[in-house]
Amino acid sequence: MVQTTTETKTLLPPSQHEFADIIHRLEAGGSMLPDTPENLMQIIGIYKAYAVPMDFYWRDLLYIAERVFLNPLPFFKYFLPQSYLDLHNHYAGDDADLRIWRGEATVHPELLAFMEKGETFKMPKLFHHLWHDRINMEFAEACMRAMFWHGRDMGWGKFDAYLDTEEYKANADRAIKAYFKYNPAMLGLYKLFPEMFVEQVRQLSYYSNLGLFWEVMAPVFFEMSDLYDEGKLTTIPEAMNFLVNGIFAVAGRPIYHHAYIRGECYEIIPKSQGFTWLYEAALPYVEAVFYRTSPFRGTKSYNAQARQVPDDQKDFHYGILYADVFPVGTAGIPPTLLMDDMLHFLPPYLKEYYQQHCRGEADMLIQLGITFQRSMYNVTSAVIQALRQALLYPLDDSNPKHLQKNRQFFESQLERFKREEARLRNIQTPEYR
């Protein structure tokens, strides 16, 4: 639990940082997002709308990593078999490892209903897919690729470094040879281009990583929505604290990659490696997806002479915390695919809010994207508070030197939002729509 305090200002002089007011709010146990009923309603509503497609994302990511594997023509990788619809979430249901959500462990009923009828009517899955009346797994894969691409450069955990070890290559080799055991043509290609195949397995390991990360986040968001509906979640700090407590509760959850080939399990990244949810999945996800990602095609020139893309990966700033939602909101761009997915599952109170504030129905996706941006600033605040709690001192510490260390940490975190593209300034006012 993040403790609140009103003593920091008396023990320390006011911060001189550009975002001093926000830093003081963090020091008092708050979030970067102002604590207003309107903000709370928006972020909880969007967490619910996000959790339903996320319940598909995590299942399909694991299905691809574990079963589709190296299928050279994976036409049906987005068609979840019943076994993965029935797959029990480890954080929901009566048999949960840790029950975060009080709902069922199998696929969410709203998601199941949408998969059957979509926004059109009941028809074969293939027609829904071709009509694009479906969950946009392309968004999930874009997040996975961001983690995969930025993994070497982020400095969190040891997961990515393990992918270059001889042990990993040997595990991948066994799985590749087993998968293509009866396909001499593919085995021949593997012999000619071994690194190409191993690199594909590395990417599949990130499918598994992200699937295991989102398996936790879906029930967290479902439970927050239920608590809000019950009147038990009433402020932004309470919402942030729920996330902080969840981060610590599941921090040690194993991150691994198993492939199932003709009934046998191949441990490509075994659980015995000791990779954990917080350091190998959650923190890399926030860095790669919230902050960095990559310039979306059609929005920036990749021509080196144009210099629209930074030379260093660490300077990338195309995540949701920096996004200008309006120009990004065009067809085929990953955040827009997510907005389209969330639009199907908005709770009634959020729909009513958008009807009051939108410039017509076509504007709803943009408003939804801005709400999502607000909500992810609250999630990022929870990550910042969790890191402070793990690495530094309590907010109500009586030692001014300790409080100064906390302040330096908060100030260093907010340095990244000095960029003009950052939306931290915008989300401070309800007029940002």
GULUMTI-568018 format. One line per 3 residues: number of its first residue (from 1); their letters; for each residue x, y, z of N, C-alpha, C. Coordinates in steps of 0.05 Angstrom, whole numbers, plus 5000, padded with zeros to 4 digits. Layout:
BEGIN
NUM> A> X/Y/Z/X/Y/Z/X/Y/Z | ...
//
This chain:
BEGIN
1> MVQ> 5017/4976/5000/5000/5000/5000/5018/5025/5000 | 5011/5044/4982/5026/5069/4982/5014/5087/5004 | 5031/5094/5023/5022/5111/5045/5022/5140/5036
4> TTT> 5003/5155/5047/5001/5184/5040/5013/5200/5063 | 5023/5223/5056/5034/5240/5077/5030/5269/5069 | 5027/5286/5089/5025/5315/5085/5050/5328/5097
7> ETK> 5069/5312/5107/5092/5323/5121/5116/5329/5102 | 5116/5318/5078/5139/5321/5061/5145/5351/5056 | 5125/5366/5051/5129/5395/5044/5142/5410/5068
10> TLL> 5136/5401/5093/5147/5415/5115/5176/5406/5121 | 5182/5381/5114/5209/5371/5118/5228/5378/5095 | 5217/5383/5072/5233/5390/5048/5223/5416/5037
13> PPS> 5241/5432/5025/5231/5456/5011/5216/5447/4986 | 5200/5465/4975/5185/5458/4951/5203/5450/4928 | 5194/5431/4912/5210/5423/4889/5211/5446/4869
16> QHE> 5234/5448/4855/5237/5469/4835/5234/5457/4807 | 5225/5433/4805/5222/5419/4780/5199/5431/4764 | 5201/5429/4737/5179/5438/4720/5152/5427/4729
19> FAD> 5152/5402/4737/5127/5388/4746/5126/5386/4776 | 5133/5408/4790/5134/5408/4819/5107/5399/4831 | 5085/5410/4821/5058/5403/4832/5053/5373/4830
22> IIH> 5061/5361/4808/5056/5332/4804/5075/5316/4823 | 5100/5326/4826/5118/5312/4844/5108/5313/4872 | 5098/5336/4881/5086/5338/4908/5062/5319/4911
25> RLE> 5047/5316/4889/5024/5298/4890/5034/5269/4893 | 5056/5262/4879/5067/5235/4882/5078/5231/4910 | 5090/5251/4921/5101/5249/4948/5079/5246/4969
28> AGG> 5055/5255/4962/5032/5252/4980/5017/5226/4975 | 5028/5209/4958/5015/5183/4953/4996/5183/4930 | 4997/5204/4914/4978/5206/4892/4990/5196/4866
31> SML> 4975/5202/4844/4982/5193/4817/4989/5218/4800 | 5001/5213/4778/5006/5235/4758/4979/5245/4748 | 4959/5228/4749/4932/5236/4740/4917/5249/4763
34> PDT> 4906/5273/4759/4891/5287/4781/4868/5270/4792 | 4863/5273/4818/4842/5257/4831/4816/5272/4828 | 4800/5265/4808/4773/5276/4804/4754/5253/4798
37> PEN> 4729/5255/4805/4709/5234/4799/4708/5229/4768 | 4711/5249/4752/4710/5246/4723/4733/5229/4713 | 4757/5235/4723/4780/5219/4716/4777/5190/4725
40> LMQ> 4767/5186/4749/4764/5158/4759/4744/5143/4742 | 4722/5156/4736/4702/5142/4719/4713/5135/4692 | 4729/5152/4680/4740/5147/4654/4760/5123/4655
43> IIG> 4778/5124/4674/4799/5104/4674/4788/5076/4681 | 4769/5075/4700/4758/5049/4707/4742/5038/4684 | 4727/5055/4671/4712/5046/4648/4729/5035/4626
46> IYK> 4752/5049/4621/4770/5040/4600/4785/5015/4608 | 4791/5012/4634/4804/4987/4643/4786/4963/4637 | 4760/4967/4642/4741/4945/4636/4740/4940/4606
49> AYA> 4739/4961/4590/4738/4957/4561/4763/4945/4550 | 4785/4950/4563/4811/4939/4555/4814/4910/4563 | 4803/4903/4586/4807/4876/4597/4793/4855/4580
52> VPM> 4771/4861/4568/4756/4841/4553/4772/4832/4528 | 4782/4850/4511/4799/4840/4489/4825/4829/4499 | 4835/4840/4521/4860/4829/4533/4857/4800/4540
55> DFY> 4832/4792/4547/4827/4764/4554/4831/4746/4529 | 4827/4758/4505/4833/4744/4480/4863/4745/4475 | 4874/4769/4478/4903/4773/4471/4921/4752/4485
58> WRD> 4918/4750/4512/4936/4733/4527/4933/4703/4519 | 4908/4695/4514/4903/4667/4506/4915/4661/4479 | 4911/4680/4460/4921/4675/4433/4951/4677/4432
61> LLY> 4963/4695/4447/4992/4697/4448/5004/4670/4458 | 4993/4659/4479/5003/4633/4488/4998/4611/4468 | 4975/4612/4455/4968/4592/4435/4989/4592/4412
64> IAE> 4996/4616/4403/5016/4618/4382/5043/4609/4391 | 5051/4617/4415/5077/4609/4426/5079/4579/4431 | 5057/4567/4440/5058/4540/4449/5050/4519/4428
67> RVF> 5031/4527/4410/5019/4507/4392/5024/4513/4363 | 5019/4538/4355/5024/4546/4327/5054/4544/4321 | 5069/4554/4339/5099/4553/4339/5110/4561/4312
70> LNP> 5124/4544/4297/5138/4551/4273/5122/4544/4248 | 5096/4542/4250/5080/4537/4226/5087/4558/4204 | 5097/4549/4181/5105/4569/4161/5082/4583/4148
73> LPF> 5058/4572/4150/5034/4585/4139/5013/4587/4160 | 5016/4604/4180/4998/4605/4203/4972/4620/4197 | 4957/4611/4177/4933/4625/4169/4912/4628/4192
76> FKY> 4912/4608/4209/4890/4607/4229/4901/4611/4258 | 4923/4627/4260/4934/4631/4286/4917/4649/4304 | 4898/4664/4292/4880/4680/4308/4854/4666/4314
79> FLP> 4851/4640/4307/4827/4625/4312/4832/4607/4336 | 4824/4617/4359/4829/4603/4384/4814/4576/4385 | 4827/4554/4391/4813/4529/4396/4798/4530/4423
82> QSY> 4780/4512/4426/4764/4512/4451/4781/4508/4475 | 4803/4493/4472/4820/4487/4496/4832/4513/4507 | 4837/4533/4490/4848/4558/4500/4826/4577/4509
85> LDL> 4802/4574/4499/4780/4589/4509/4773/4579/4538 | 4777/4554/4542/4771/4542/4568/4795/4543/4587 | 4818/4552/4577/4842/4553/4593/4838/4570/4618
88> HNH> 4844/4560/4641/4839/4575/4666/4860/4596/4671 | 4850/4620/4675/4868/4642/4683/4878/4636/4712 | 4904/4639/4716/4915/4632/4742/4908/4652/4764
91> YAG> 4893/4674/4757/4887/4695/4776/4857/4701/4777 | 4841/4681/4769/4812/4683/4771/4801/4655/4775 | 4776/4653/4784/4764/4627/4788/4772/4614/4814
94> DDA> 4758/4592/4820/4761/4579/4846/4788/4565/4849 | 4800/4558/4827/4826/4543/4829/4850/4561/4823 | 4847/4587/4827/4868/4607/4820/4892/4603/4839
97> DLR> 4916/4608/4828/4940/4609/4844/4938/4632/4865 | 4927/4654/4855/4921/4677/4872/4897/4690/4860 | 4874/4691/4874/4849/4700/4862/4848/4730/4864
100> IWR> 4853/4744/4841/4851/4773/4840/4823/4781/4832 | 4812/4768/4812/4784/4774/4803/4765/4752/4813 | 4742/4760/4822/4723/4742/4833/4706/4728/4811
103> GEA> 4712/4734/4786/4697/4722/4764/4708/4695/4757 | 4699/4685/4733/4706/4658/4724/4734/4658/4712 | 4746/4634/4712/4774/4631/4702/4774/4628/4672
106> TVH> 4752/4619/4660/4751/4614/4631/4746/4641/4616 | 4743/4640/4590/4740/4664/4574/4717/4681/4583 | 4720/4707/4582/4699/4726/4592/4674/4724/4575
109> PEL> 4651/4723/4587/4626/4719/4572/4621/4741/4551 | 4629/4766/4556/4625/4787/4537/4643/4782/4512 | 4667/4772/4517/4684/4765/4495/4673/4742/4478
112> LAF> 4663/4722/4492/4651/4699/4478/4628/4707/4461 | 4611/4725/4472/4588/4734/4456/4596/4750/4432 | 4617/4767/4435/4627/4782/4412/4639/4764/4391
115> MEK> 4654/4743/4399/4666/4725/4380/4646/4710/4364 | 4622/4706/4375/4601/4692/4361/4587/4710/4341 | 4581/4735/4349/4564/4752/4332/4578/4777/4322
118> GET> 4600/4785/4335/4613/4810/4327/4595/4833/4328 | 4599/4853/4311/4581/4876/4308/4562/4872/4285 | 4563/4848/4272/4545/4842/4250/4524/4822/4258
121> FKM> 4530/4797/4254/4512/4775/4262/4527/4749/4262 | 4515/4728/4272/4528/4702/4275/4534/4691/4247 | 4559/4684/4243/4568/4671/4218/4594/4657/4223
124> PKL> 4604/4641/4204/4629/4626/4209/4652/4645/4216 | 4670/4634/4233/4693/4650/4242/4709/4663/4219 | 4712/4648/4197/4728/4658/4175/4716/4683/4163
127> FHH> 4689/4684/4161/4676/4708/4150/4679/4732/4169 | 4677/4727/4195/4682/4748/4214/4710/4759/4211 | 4729/4740/4207/4757/4748/4205/4761/4765/4180
130> LWH> 4751/4755/4157/4756/4770/4132/4741/4797/4131 | 4719/4798/4145/4703/4823/4147/4716/4842/4167 | 4736/4832/4181/4750/4847/4203/4731/4853/4226
133> DRI> 4711/4836/4230/4692/4839/4252/4702/4820/4274 | 4724/4828/4287/4738/4810/4305/4756/4826/4323 | 4769/4811/4342/4790/4823/4359/4815/4827/4342
136> NME> 4828/4850/4345/4851/4857/4328/4877/4847/4342 | 4884/4822/4337/4908/4811/4349/4933/4825/4338 | 4931/4839/4316/4953/4853/4305/4964/4873/4325
139> FAE> 4946/4884/4342/4955/4903/4363/4973/4888/4383 | 4964/4865/4392/4980/4849/4411/5007/4842/4400 | 5008/4835/4374/5033/4828/4362/5051/4852/4359
142> ACM> 5040/4876/4355/5056/4900/4353/5069/4905/4381 | 5054/4901/4402/5066/4904/4429/5089/4884/4434 | 5084/4859/4425/5104/4838/4428/5130/4846/4412
145> RAM> 5126/4856/4388/5149/4863/4372/5165/4887/4384 | 5150/4905/4397/5163/4927/4411/5181/4917/4433 | 5170/4898/4449/5186/4886/4471/5210/4871/4460
148> FWH> 5206/4856/4438/5227/4840/4426/5249/4859/4415 | 5241/4880/4402/5261/4897/4389/5276/4914/4409 | 5262/4924/4429/5276/4941/4449/5289/4925/4472
151> GRD> 5285/4898/4472/5294/4882/4495/5323/4885/4501 | 5340/4886/4480/5369/4887/4485/5378/4913/4497 | 5361/4933/4495/5370/4960/4501/5358/4971/4527
154> MGW> 5341/4955/4541/5326/4967/4563/5339/4963/4590 | 5355/4942/4593/5369/4938/4619/5353/4926/4641 | 5328/4916/4635/5312/4904/4656/5315/4874/4655
157> GKF> 5320/4861/4677/5320/4832/4679/5341/4818/4662 | 5338/4792/4660/5357/4775/4646/5345/4759/4624 | 5319/4763/4619/5304/4747/4600/5316/4749/4572
160> DAY> 5321/4773/4563/5330/4777/4535/5359/4766/4532 | 5375/4770/4552/5403/4760/4550/5403/4729/4548 | 5384/4716/4561/5383/4687/4560/5378/4677/4532
163> LDT> 5364/4693/4515/5358/4684/4488/5383/4681/4471 | 5405/4691/4480/5431/4689/4465/5449/4667/4476 | 5440/4654/4497/5457/4633/4509/5457/4607/4494
166> EEY> 5478/4591/4498/5479/4565/4485/5458/4547/4495 | 5451/4550/4520/5429/4533/4532/5403/4538/4517 | 5397/4564/4513/5372/4571/4499/5372/4560/4471
169> KAN> 5395/4563/4457/5397/4553/4429/5393/4523/4428 | 5404/4509/4448/5401/4480/4448/5372/4472/4453 | 5358/4487/4471/5330/4481/4476/5313/4487/4451
172> ADR> 5319/4509/4437/5305/4516/4413/5311/4495/4391 | 5335/4486/4389/5343/4466/4369/5327/4441/4372 | 5323/4431/4397/5308/4407/4402/5279/4411/4393
175> AIK> 5267/4434/4399/5239/4440/4392/5236/4442/4362 | 5255/4456/4349/5253/4459/4320/5255/4432/4306 | 5274/4415/4314/5277/4389/4301/5253/4372/4306
178> AYF> 5241/4374/4330/5217/4358/4336/5193/4368/4319 | 5191/4394/4316/5168/4405/4302/5169/4397/4272 | 5193/4397/4260/5196/4391/4232/5206/4362/4227
181> KYN> 5201/4345/4247/5211/4317/4245/5203/4303/4220 | 5179/4308/4210/5169/4294/4187/5168/4313/4162 | 5184/4334/4163/5184/4353/4141/5214/4357/4132
184> PAM> 5224/4340/4115/5252/4342/4108/5260/4368/4094 | 5240/4380/4080/5246/4405/4066/5253/4427/4087 | 5236/4429/4108/5241/4450/4128/5266/4443/4145
187> LGL> 5271/4418/4149/5295/4410/4164/5320/4418/4147 | 5317/4415/4121/5339/4423/4103/5344/4453/4105 | 5322/4469/4105/5325/4498/4107/5337/4506/4134
190> YKL> 5329/4491/4155/5340/4496/4181/5370/4492/4182 | 5379/4471/4168/5407/4465/4167/5422/4487/4152 | 5410/4499/4132/5422/4520/4116/5422/4547/4131
193> FPE> 5399/4552/4145/5396/4578/4157/5388/4575/4187 | 5405/4564/4203/5397/4558/4231/5390/4583/4247 | 5404/4605/4243/5399/4628/4259/5372/4640/4253
196> MFV> 5363/4638/4228/5337/4649/4220/5315/4635/4236 | 5317/4608/4239/5297/4593/4254/5298/4600/4284 | 5322/4601/4294/5325/4607/4323/5314/4635/4329
199> EQV> 5319/4654/4311/5308/4681/4315/5277/4681/4316 | 5265/4664/4300/5236/4661/4301/5227/4650/4328 | 5242/4631/4339/5236/4620/4365/5239/4641/4387
202> RQL> 5260/4658/4384/5264/4680/4403/5239/4698/4403 | 5228/4704/4380/5204/4721/4379/5181/4706/4392 | 5179/4680/4388/5157/4665/4400/5160/4666/4431
205> SYY> 5185/4667/4441/5189/4669/4470/5177/4695/4480 | 5178/4716/4464/5166/4741/4472/5135/4740/4470 | 5125/4724/4451/5096/4719/4451/5088/4708/4478
208> SNL> 5103/4688/4488/5096/4675/4513/5099/4695/4536 | 5121/4711/4536/5126/4731/4556/5102/4750/4559 | 5094/4761/4536/5072/4781/4537/5045/4767/4545
211> GLF> 5041/4743/4535/5016/4729/4543/5015/4724/4573 | 5037/4717/4585/5037/4712/4614/5034/4738/4629 | 5044/4760/4618/5041/4787/4630/5011/4795/4630
214> WEV> 4999/4793/4607/4971/4801/4604/4951/4782/4619 | 4960/4757/4623/4942/4739/4638/4937/4750/4666 | 4956/4765/4677/4953/4777/4703/4936/4803/4701
217> MAP> 4942/4819/4681/4930/4846/4679/4900/4844/4674 | 4890/4825/4659/4862/4823/4653/4845/4820/4678 | 4851/4801/4696/4835/4799/4721/4839/4824/4739
220> VFF> 4862/4836/4739/4866/4861/4755/4846/4882/4746 | 4844/4886/4720/4826/4907/4710/4796/4899/4714 | 4790/4873/4711/4762/4864/4715/4754/4870/4744
223> EMS> 4772/4864/4763/4766/4867/4791/4763/4897/4798 | 4780/4914/4786/4778/4943/4791/4751/4953/4782 | 4742/4943/4759/4715/4951/4748/4693/4943/4767
226> DLY> 4695/4918/4777/4674/4908/4795/4674/4924/4821 | 4698/4930/4832/4699/4946/4857/4687/4973/4853 | 4693/4986/4830/4681/5012/4824/4651/5011/4823
229> DEG> 4641/4990/4809/4612/4987/4807/4599/4983/4835 | 4614/4971/4853/4603/4966/4880/4608/4990/4899 | 4620/5011/4889/4625/5035/4905/4649/5032/4924
232> KLT> 4667/5012/4919/4689/5007/4936/4715/5018/4926 | 4715/5031/4903/4738/5044/4892/4730/5072/4885 | 4738/5091/4901/4725/5118/4899/4744/5141/4892
235> TIP> 4771/5135/4891/4790/5157/4885/4811/5146/4866 | 4825/5165/4853/4848/5157/4836/4870/5144/4852 | 4878/5155/4876/4899/5141/4892/4891/5113/4899
238> EAM> 4865/5108/4905/4856/5081/4911/4860/5062/4887 | 4853/5073/4864/4857/5057/4839/4886/5051/4835 | 4903/5071/4839/4932/5067/4836/4943/5047/4857
241> NFL> 4934/5050/4881/4943/5032/4902/4936/5003/4897 | 4912/4999/4885/4904/4972/4877/4924/4960/4858 | 4932/4976/4839/4952/4967/4819/4979/4962/4833
244> VNG> 4988/4980/4851/5013/4976/4865/5013/4950/4881 | 4991/4945/4896/4989/4920/4911/4989/4896/4893 | 4975/4898/4870/4975/4876/4851/5003/4870/4840
247> IFA> 5018/4892/4835/5046/4888/4824/5062/4872/4844 | 5061/4878/4870/5076/4864/4890/5066/4835/4894 | 5039/4832/4892/5027/4806/4897/5036/4785/4876
250> VAG> 5039/4794/4851/5046/4775/4829/5074/4778/4819 | 5091/4794/4832/5117/4801/4822/5134/4776/4816 | 5130/4755/4831/5147/4731/4828/5135/4710/4809
253> RPI> 5113/4716/4796/5100/4698/4778/5120/4689/4756 | 5124/4662/4751/5144/4653/4732/5138/4662/4703 | 5159/4670/4689/5158/4675/4660/5174/4654/4646
256> YHH> 5161/4640/4627/5174/4617/4614/5163/4615/4586 | 5173/4595/4571/5163/4589/4544/5164/4559/4540 | 5141/4547/4538/5139/4519/4532/5125/4515/4505
259> AYI> 5135/4496/4489/5122/4489/4464/5111/4461/4466 | 5087/4456/4456/5075/4430/4457/5074/4418/4429 | 5090/4398/4424/5092/4386/4397/5085/4357/4398
262> RGE> 5063/4349/4385/5054/4322/4384/5052/4310/4412 | 5040/4325/4430/5035/4316/4457/5058/4317/4477 | 5081/4326/4468/5104/4328/4485/5111/4358/4491
265> CYE> 5119/4364/4515/5126/4391/4523/5156/4396/4520 | 5163/4416/4506/5191/4424/4502/5195/4451/4517 | 5212/4450/4538/5217/4473/4555/5238/4491/4542
268> IIP> 5230/4509/4526/5249/4527/4512/5261/4547/4532 | 5244/4558/4548/5253/4574/4572/5239/4560/4596 | 5253/4544/4610/5241/4530/4633/5235/4548/4656
271> KSQ> 5216/4541/4672/5210/4557/4696/5233/4557/4715 | 5250/4537/4714/5272/4535/4732/5293/4557/4728 | 5291/4571/4706/5309/4594/4702/5303/4617/4722
274> GFT> 5280/4617/4733/5273/4636/4754/5266/4664/4744 | 5258/4666/4718/5250/4692/4708/5223/4699/4720 | 5219/4724/4728/5195/4733/4742/5180/4755/4728
277> WLY> 5155/4756/4735/5135/4774/4721/5144/4803/4722 | 5153/4813/4746/5158/4841/4749/5182/4850/4731 | 5204/4836/4734/5229/4845/4721/5231/4836/4692
280> EAA> 5219/4814/4685/5223/4803/4658/5199/4809/4640 | 5177/4818/4651/5153/4823/4634/5142/4851/4639 | 5134/4857/4664/5120/4882/4670/5137/4907/4664
283> LPY> 5161/4908/4675/5178/4932/4671/5187/4935/4642 | 5195/4913/4628/5201/4915/4600/5177/4924/4583 | 5153/4915/4591/5129/4922/4576/5124/4953/4579
286> VEA> 5126/4963/4603/5121/4992/4607/5141/5008/4591 | 5166/5000/4592/5187/5015/4577/5183/5013/4547 | 5178/4989/4537/5177/4985/4508/5151/4995/4496
289> VFY> 5129/4992/4511/5102/4998/4499/5092/5025/4508 | 5094/5032/4533/5084/5058/4543/5101/5081/4533 | 5128/5077/4534/5146/5098/4528/5156/5097/4499
292> RTS> 5166/5075/4490/5182/5074/4465/5166/5067/4440 | 5158/5042/4438/5147/5029/4414/5164/5038/4390 | 5152/5045/4368/5166/5054/4344/5148/5072/4327
295> PFR> 5160/5088/4309/5143/5105/4292/5124/5088/4275 | 5099/5095/4276/5079/5080/4260/5081/5087/4231 | 5080/5067/4214/5083/5071/4185/5063/5092/4175
298> GTK> 5073/5110/4160/5055/5131/4149/5055/5156/4166 | 5067/5155/4190/5067/5179/4208/5095/5192/4209 | 5116/5176/4204/5143/5187/4205/5159/5175/4181
301> SYN> 5178/5190/4172/5196/5181/4151/5219/5164/4163 | 5224/5141/4152/5246/5124/4161/5272/5131/4146 | 5270/5150/4128/5294/5159/4113/5314/5172/4133
304> AQA> 5338/5161/4134/5358/5171/4153/5364/5201/4149 | 5362/5210/4124/5368/5238/4118/5346/5257/4129 | 5322/5246/4131/5300/5263/4141/5303/5267/4171
307> RQV> 5316/5249/4185/5322/5251/4214/5296/5255/4231 | 5275/5241/4222/5250/5241/4237/5249/5219/4258 | 5267/5200/4257/5269/5178/4276/5295/5180/4291
310> PDD> 5296/5179/4317/5321/5181/4333/5341/5160/4325 | 5366/5167/4328/5388/5148/4322/5389/5126/4343 | 5383/5133/4368/5385/5114/4390/5358/5104/4399
313> QKD> 5356/5078/4404/5331/5066/4412/5321/5079/4439 | 5339/5085/4456/5331/5096/4482/5317/5123/4480 | 5320/5136/4457/5306/5162/4452/5279/5159/4439
316> FHY> 5271/5135/4433/5245/5131/4421/5223/5140/4440 | 5202/5153/4429/5182/5165/4446/5155/5164/4432 | 5147/5140/4424/5123/5137/4408/5101/5122/4422
319> GIL> 5105/5117/4448/5085/5102/4463/5060/5119/4470 | 5041/5106/4484/5016/5120/4491/5020/5144/4508 | 5042/5145/4524/5047/5168/4541/5054/5193/4525
322> YAD> 5061/5189/4500/5069/5212/4482/5051/5216/4459 | 5032/5198/4454/5017/5197/4429/4999/5222/4426 | 5000/5233/4402/4979/5252/4393/4957/5235/4381
325> VFP> 4936/5230/4395/4917/5209/4388/4903/5215/4361 | 4899/5241/4355/4884/5247/4330/4898/5237/4305 | 4923/5245/4299/4936/5235/4275/4942/5205/4276
328> VGT> 4947/5195/4300/4953/5166/4303/4928/5150/4296 | 4905/5162/4301/4879/5147/4298/4871/5142/4270 | 4888/5130/4254/4882/5123/4226/4883/5093/4222
331> AGI> 4872/5084/4200/4869/5055/4196/4895/5040/4196 | 4895/5017/4210/4917/4999/4210/4939/5005/4230 | 4938/5028/4244/4958/5035/4263/4951/5021/4290
334> PPT> 4970/5008/4303/4964/4991/4326/4947/5004/4348 | 4952/5029/4357/4934/5040/4378/4906/5043/4368 | 4902/5048/4343/4874/5050/4332/4861/5023/4332
337> LLM> 4876/5002/4327/4865/4975/4328/4856/4969/4356 | 4871/4977/4376/4863/4973/4404/4838/4989/4410 | 4837/5015/4401/4814/5031/4406/4789/5018/4395
340> DDM> 4792/5007/4371/4769/4993/4358/4760/4969/4374 | 4780/4955/4386/4773/4932/4403/4758/4941/4428 | 4768/4962/4440/4756/4971/4465/4728/4983/4461
343> LHF> 4723/4994/4437/4697/5006/4431/4674/4986/4435 | 4680/4961/4429/4659/4940/4431/4650/4935/4460 | 4667/4942/4479/4662/4933/4507/4660/4956/4527
346> LPP> 4654/4980/4518/4652/5003/4536/4629/4999/4555 | 4633/5004/4581/4610/5003/4600/4590/5026/4594 | 4565/5023/4600/4544/5043/4593/4551/5071/4603
349> YLK> 4562/5074/4627/4568/5101/4637/4589/5115/4620 | 4608/5100/4609/4628/5113/4592/4617/5120/4565 | 4599/5103/4554/4585/5110/4529/4570/5136/4532
352> EYY> 4555/5138/4555/4540/5162/4559/4558/5187/4561 | 4581/5184/4574/4600/5206/4577/4609/5215/4549 | 4616/5196/4532/4625/5203/4505/4603/5216/4489
355> QQH> 4578/5207/4492/4556/5219/4478/4553/5248/4485 | 4560/5255/4510/4558/5283/4519/4580/5300/4508 | 4604/5288/4505/4628/5304/4499/4639/5300/4471
358> CRG> 4629/5280/4456/4640/5275/4430/4629/5294/4409 | 4645/5299/4388/4636/5314/4365/4625/5294/4344 | 4605/5280/4353/4593/5260/4335/4605/5232/4341
361> EAD> 4592/5212/4330/4600/5184/4335/4627/5178/4324 | 4635/5190/4302/4662/5185/4291/4684/5194/4309 | 4678/5212/4328/4698/5223/4346/4703/5205/4370
364> MLI> 4685/5184/4373/4687/5168/4397/4713/5153/4400 | 4724/5143/4378/4750/5129/4379/4772/5148/4390 | 4772/5173/4381/4792/5192/4390/4789/5197/4420
367> QLG> 4764/5201/4429/4759/5206/4458/4767/5182/4474 | 4761/5158/4464/4768/5134/4477/4798/5131/4480 | 4812/5139/4458/4842/5138/4459/4853/5157/4479
370> ITF> 4841/5181/4482/4851/5200/4502/4846/5190/4530 | 4822/5177/4534/4816/5165/4560/4837/5143/4566 | 4843/5127/4546/4863/5106/4550/4890/5118/4558
373> QRS> 4897/5140/4546/4922/5154/4552/4922/5162/4582 | 4900/5174/4591/4898/5181/4619/4901/5156/4637 | 4888/5135/4629/4889/5110/4646/4917/5099/4647
376> MYN> 4933/5101/4625/4960/5090/4626/4979/5108/4641 | 4973/5134/4643/4989/5151/4662/4984/5142/4690 | 4960/5132/4696/4955/5123/4723/4970/5096/4728
379> VTS> 4970/5079/4708/4985/5054/4710/5015/5059/4714 | 5025/5079/4698/5054/5086/4700/5059/5097/4727 | 5041/5113/4739/5044/5123/4766/5047/5100/4786
382> AVI> 5031/5079/4782/5032/5056/4800/5059/5042/4798 | 5070/5040/4773/5096/5028/4770/5118/5045/4783 | 5116/5072/4780/5135/5090/4793/5134/5087/4823
385> QAL> 5109/5087/4834/5106/5084/4863/5116/5057/4873 | 5111/5036/4857/5121/5009/4865/5151/5008/4865 | 5164/5020/4845/5193/5021/4844/5204/5037/4868
388> RQA> 5192/5059/4873/5200/5075/4896/5198/5059/4922 | 5176/5045/4925/5171/5029/4949/5191/5006/4951 | 5199/4994/4929/5218/4972/4929/5246/4981/4933
391> LLY> 5253/5004/4922/5281/5012/4921/5289/5034/4941 | 5269/5049/4950/5276/5073/4967/5261/5072/4993 | 5247/5094/5000/5237/5097/5027/5207/5103/5028
394> PLD> 5194/5097/5051/5166/5103/5054/5161/5133/5050 | 5137/5140/5041/5130/5168/5036/5127/5183/5063 | 5122/5169/5085/5119/5182/5111/5144/5180/5128
397> DSN> 5167/5174/5115/5192/5172/5129/5198/5199/5142 | 5209/5199/5167/5214/5224/5181/5242/5235/5176 | 5258/5220/5161/5286/5228/5155/5286/5245/5130
400> PKH> 5293/5271/5132/5293/5288/5108/5311/5278/5085 | 5333/5265/5093/5351/5254/5072/5338/5232/5056 | 5322/5216/5070/5307/5195/5056/5286/5207/5037
403> LQK> 5272/5227/5048/5252/5241/5031/5264/5254/5007 | 5288/5265/5011/5302/5277/4988/5309/5257/4967 | 5317/5233/4975/5322/5211/4956/5297/5204/4941
406> NRQ> 5275/5202/4955/5249/5197/4941/5243/5219/4921 | 5248/5244/4929/5242/5266/4910/5260/5265/4886 | 5285/5259/4890/5303/5257/4867/5294/5234/4848
409> FFE> 5284/5213/4860/5274/5191/4843/5249/5200/4827 | 5230/5213/4840/5206/5223/4826/5214/5243/4804 | 5232/5261/4810/5241/5281/4791/5254/5268/4766
412> SQL> 5271/5247/4772/5284/5234/4750/5264/5219/4732 | 5243/5208/4744/5222/5194/4728/5207/5214/4711 | 5202/5238/4721/5186/5257/4706/5202/5273/4686
415> ERF> 5229/5270/4686/5246/5282/4666/5237/5274/4638 | 5228/5249/4635/5221/5239/4609/5196/5252/4597 | 5182/5266/4615/5157/5279/4605/5161/5308/4598
418> KRE> 5187/5317/4599/5192/5344/4590/5191/5348/4560 | 5192/5326/4545/5190/5327/4516/5164/5340/4509 | 5163/5356/4488/5139/5370/4480/5117/5350/4472
421> EAR> 5125/5326/4463/5105/5306/4455/5091/5294/4478 | 5102/5295/4502/5090/5282/4525/5063/5295/4532 | 5045/5278/4541/5017/5287/4547/5012/5292/4576
424> LRN> 5034/5292/4592/5030/5296/4621/5017/5322/4627 | 5025/5343/4613/5013/5370/4617/4983/5369/4610 | 4977/5355/4587/4949/5355/4577/4930/5342/4596
427> IQT> 4938/5320/4608/4919/5304/4625/4913/5318/4651 | 4927/5340/4657/4921/5354/4682/4894/5369/4681 | 4882/5372/4657/4857/5387/4655/4836/5371/4641
430> PEY> 4811/5373/4649/4789/5358/4636/4783/5368/4608 | 4794/5391/4601/4789/5402/4574/4805/5387/4552 | 4824/5370/4561/4838/5354/4541/4820/5332/4531
433> R> 4808/5337/4508/4790/5317/4496/4795/5317/4466
//
